[in-house]
């Protein structure tokens, strides 16, 4: 039962090996007669940080130690730091002057993840399915299993900007791209 929760909640399997691969988001919206306690976003996007392993995870390998992943992902995409083609890079398309609610989820089993978008800042408005006092930052740190709801103002020049997610171990960071669709302020 979800009586007091609002925002983003992460669901995952119970065992360590399944938690790395069987997970998802519950998005709990305000009731029909309620509004967000922050400006209404143009759109919202779920962004899940995950891990990638070269071999299958099995019941025999129930412990996943920090830094043992062969790669990290943004919404299942490895990014261009692994030498893969562009179709494995996460792409977030935004409209100039749009306001986006990013629902960030760290589904990495044993790593704190640091998230940033080049030349952009964030306003944190919620965490772990609860609204929070607003805070402002150019990078965000998410503990394993943590969710953050943040506002992103699309206020830069038309173009592409790197999205980065890096584990606390410093190994195998991953990237994505934010792409502006239009620009009226340039």
C-alpha positions in Angstrom: 0.0 0.0 0.0 1.3 3.4 -1.0 -0.5 5.9 1.3 2.2 8.4 2.1 4.5 8.1 -0.9 4.7 10.6 -3.8 7.2 10.9 -6.6 9.5 8.0 -7.6 9.9 4.7 -5.9 12.3 2.0 -6.9 11.1 -1.7 -7.0 13.6 -4.5 -7.1 13.9 -8.3 -6.7 15.1 -9.4 -3.3 18.3 -11.5 -4.0 21.5 -9.7 -4.9 21.9 -11.3 -8.3 18.3 -10.6 -9.4 18.3 -7.1 -7.9 21.0 -6.2 -10.5 18.7 -7.2 -13.4 15.1 -7.3 -12.2 14.0 -3.8 -11.2 11.8 -0.8 -12.2 10.2 2.4 -11.2 6.9 3.2 -9.6 5.9 6.8 -10.4 3.3 8.1 -7.9 1.7 11.2 -9.3 -0.2 13.8 -7.2 -3.9 13.1 -6.8 -6.3 14.5 -9.5 -7.2 17.6 -7.4 -3.6 18.3 -6.3 -0.6 19.9 -8.0 3.1 19.5 -7.7 4.7 21.7 -5.0 7.0 23.1 -7.7 6.5 24.4 -11.2 4.7 21.9 -13.4 7.3 20.2 -15.7 7.0 20.1 -19.5 7.7 16.4 -19.3 9.2 13.8 -17.0 11.8 11.2 -17.7 12.8 8.1 -15.8 16.6 7.6 -15.8 17.9 4.3 -14.3 21.6 3.7 -13.6 22.4 0.0 -14.0 25.3 -2.3 -14.3 26.4 -4.6 -17.1 28.2 -7.9 -16.7 30.0 -9.9 -19.4 28.8 -13.2 -17.9 25.4 -14.3 -16.7 24.5 -13.7 -13.1 23.3 -16.8 -11.4 22.2 -18.0 -8.0 25.7 -19.4 -7.5 27.0 -15.8 -7.7 24.8 -14.1 -5.2 27.3 -11.6 -4.0 28.1 -8.6 -6.2 31.0 -6.6 -4.9 31.5 -2.9 -5.6 33.5 -2.3 -8.8 33.0 -5.8 -10.2 30.6 -4.7 -13.0 32.1 -4.7 -16.5 30.2 -1.6 -17.3 27.5 0.8 -16.2 24.4 1.9 -18.1 21.9 4.8 -18.4 18.5 3.3 -19.2 20.2 0.1 -20.5 22.7 2.0 -22.8 26.4 1.6 -22.2 27.4 4.9 -23.8 30.4 5.8 -26.0 33.1 5.2 -23.3 33.0 1.4 -24.0 33.7 1.7 -27.8 30.2 0.8 -28.8 28.3 2.4 -31.6 26.0 5.4 -31.2 22.9 3.2 -30.9 24.1 2.2 -27.4 24.2 5.8 -26.1 21.2 7.1 -24.1 19.7 10.2 -25.8 17.4 12.7 -24.0 15.7 15.1 -26.3 14.6 18.4 -24.8 13.0 21.6 -26.1 14.7 24.9 -25.4 13.2 26.5 -22.3 11.4 23.3 -21.3 11.3 22.2 -17.7 12.0 18.5 -17.2 11.3 16.3 -14.1 14.1 13.7 -14.1 13.3 10.7 -12.0 16.8 9.3 -11.2 17.2 5.8 -9.9 20.4 4.1 -8.8 19.8 0.4 -9.5 23.5 -0.4 -9.2 23.9 -3.0 -6.4 27.0 -1.7 -4.5 28.1 1.6 -6.0 27.2 5.2 -5.3 26.7 6.9 -8.6 27.5 10.5 -9.5 25.3 12.1 -12.2 25.8 15.3 -14.1 24.9 17.0 -17.4 27.5 19.3 -18.9 26.7 23.0 -18.4 23.4 22.3 -16.6 22.2 22.4 -13.0 19.5 20.6 -11.1 16.9 21.5 -8.5 16.2 18.5 -6.2 12.5 18.3 -5.3 12.1 14.8 -4.0 13.9 11.6 -2.9 12.8 8.1 -2.2 9.1 8.8 -2.9 8.9 11.9 -0.7 9.0 15.6 -1.6 12.0 17.3 -0.1 13.3 20.8 0.6 14.6 22.2 -2.7 18.4 22.1 -3.2 20.5 23.2 -6.1 23.5 21.4 -7.6 25.5 20.8 -10.8 26.1 17.1 -9.9 24.1 14.6 -7.9 25.2 11.6 -5.8 22.9 8.7 -5.4 23.5 5.8 -3.0 22.6 2.2 -4.1 18.8 2.0 -4.3 18.2 5.7 -3.9 15.8 7.7 -6.0 16.0 11.5 -6.7 13.4 13.7 -8.4 15.1 16.7 -9.9 14.1 19.6 -12.2 16.2 20.3 -15.2 15.8 23.6 -17.0 16.6 23.3 -20.7 18.3 26.7 -20.9 21.5 26.3 -22.9 22.3 26.9 -26.6 21.0 24.5 -29.1 23.3 21.5 -29.4 24.4 18.3 -27.6 25.7 18.0 -24.1 27.2 15.0 -22.3 25.4 13.2 -19.6 27.7 11.3 -17.3 27.2 8.7 -14.6 30.2 7.5 -12.7 30.5 5.0 -9.9 32.3 5.9 -6.7 35.0 3.3 -7.5 35.9 5.4 -10.5 35.8 2.4 -12.9 33.8 2.4 -16.1 31.9 5.6 -16.2 29.1 5.8 -18.7 27.7 8.6 -20.9 24.6 9.7 -22.6 23.6 12.8 -24.6 21.1 15.6 -24.1 20.0 17.0 -27.4 18.1 20.3 -27.8 15.4 20.1 -30.5 14.9 23.8 -31.0 16.2 27.1 -29.7 14.5 30.5 -29.6 17.1 32.3 -27.5 20.2 32.0 -29.8 
